[in-house]
Amino acid sequence: METKITGNDLIELGFHQGKWMKDALIHINENRLEGENMMNYLEQFRLPAEIKPFEKAVKFAINIRPENELETENVNSVLATMNEIMKTPTIVGGAVMPDACPTGPIGTIPVGGVAVAKNAIHPGMHSADICCSVMLTDFGDADPKAVLDAAHSVTHFGPGGRERDAQFRFPTDLLAEIQTNYFLNDEKAIKAARGHLGTQGDGNHFLFVGISKKTGNTMLVTHHGSRGFGANLYRKGMHVAEKFRKVLSSETLKQNAWIPFETEEGQAYWDALQIIRKWTKLNHEVIHDATLEKLEIAKQNRFWNEHNFVFRDGDLFYHAKGATPLDPKFMPDITGPRLIPLNMSEPVLIVEGETTATNLGFAPHGAGRNMSRTQHKRSLKHLTTEQIFAEETKGLDIRFFSNEIDISELPTAYKSAESVRNQMMEFGLGAVIDEVMPYGCIMAGDWEKNAPWKKRRG
């Protein structure tokens, strides 16, 4: 009786397990390949020998300059962590934006960081908030308070998703795409895709209403990402990347593990990212459209851009962790200029710009932070929450969806907006062509303060 080659046989020969194995085994057994003939056929599936991290970091562009002692500490931390990232053996370039701030242990890509890899996707470099993005809709001469009120009635902040009877209709064509991708086609992902559509989450995500400095029109701007749908992909991506890291480059930091693009897993992960991008754009649109419908207004204009994603140019993958794409090649559906929000008391900048050797085709994504949320709260402990709120939101209609003020999202929690704008000019990171002057905004607020699980049972 003829012996069949199995997956375990191939693993013992040093080949990695993957989707390729099923078809390869069929081919080997149907064609009765053995010995040298079998090994010659299998060579196409063999991963390269282990790759060591670079001893010397790849050079990266520094588009940031500290302007005080606090910023010096922040910038030094950003540069130290970028220096470790640039030793990852797939990396060929990088850049740091003026709003950069560290996040996570050293070697973790900072907010405001761009890392360029060849033929590799690093899930840890786009993080769990895949496709965090901003969208603007022009409401013409609508009253800004009416727009903010209407938007408040249709949006959703905080953890979890919408109740079943409050969910938006889910497009059948998008569901079909999700179901064809093995990274996304599972019950948990699909449930999140349905329930989280039309939700904005928490943290620094917002719904902002303001007036165009150029036209006087009322503008609605939303800022949020792919919610639980994207976070689910991130977890799977990190799991797959870790499997490759153990085989390809075990000395590479875990947070910088990668999925080789030329593998089946790499192709499927890239496709999954595009589906997440499509879902996230829709996530903005349903909120904007529901607000227009509530007011019975037709939109005058709309544009959007992500600032937390992986952008591709040939075999190069630009991992932008909080960096706004300027170059049209990064956005296949580009419909207008880019958006850079600063803080709730400052305008949302509308910008255009050219790619240079030092900006790599990117601009800042906002104001960034010089200190953690905890540090910021500690620095204001001599004041009450109400005093801080009254001082920092004077003249603005600022609302928290949870009805609990979150002082870690007030203007002083962020870097100087003026400093970020000045450094945008200094380093050639986009030109401001209009500003959306603030009227008011909605954020999640401190939704944990009165969370049900914190209440004592009687």
Secondary structure, 3 states (H helix, E strand, C coil): CCCCCCHHHHHHCCCCCCCHHHHHHHHHHHCCCCHHHHHHHHHHHCCCCCCCCCCCCCCCEECCCCCCHHHHHHHHHHHHHHHHHCCCCCEEEEEEEEEEECCCCCCCCCEEEEEEEECEECHHHCCCCCCEEEEEEECCCCCHHHHHHHHHHHCCCCCCCCCHHHCCCCCHHHHHHHHCCCCCCCHHHHHHHHHCCCCCCCCCCEEEEEEECCCCCEEEEEEECCHHHHHHHHHHHHHHHHHHHHHHCCCCCHHHCCEECCCHHHHHHHHHHHHHHHHHHHHHHHHHHHHHHHHCCCCCEEEEEEEEEEEEECCEEEEEECEEECCHHHCCCCCCCEEECCCCCCCEEEEECCCCCCCCCEEECCCCCCCCHHHHHHHCCCCCHHHHHHHHCCCCEEEECCCCCCHHHCHHHCCCHHHHHHHHHHCCCCEEEEEEEEEEEEECCCCCCCCHHHCCCC
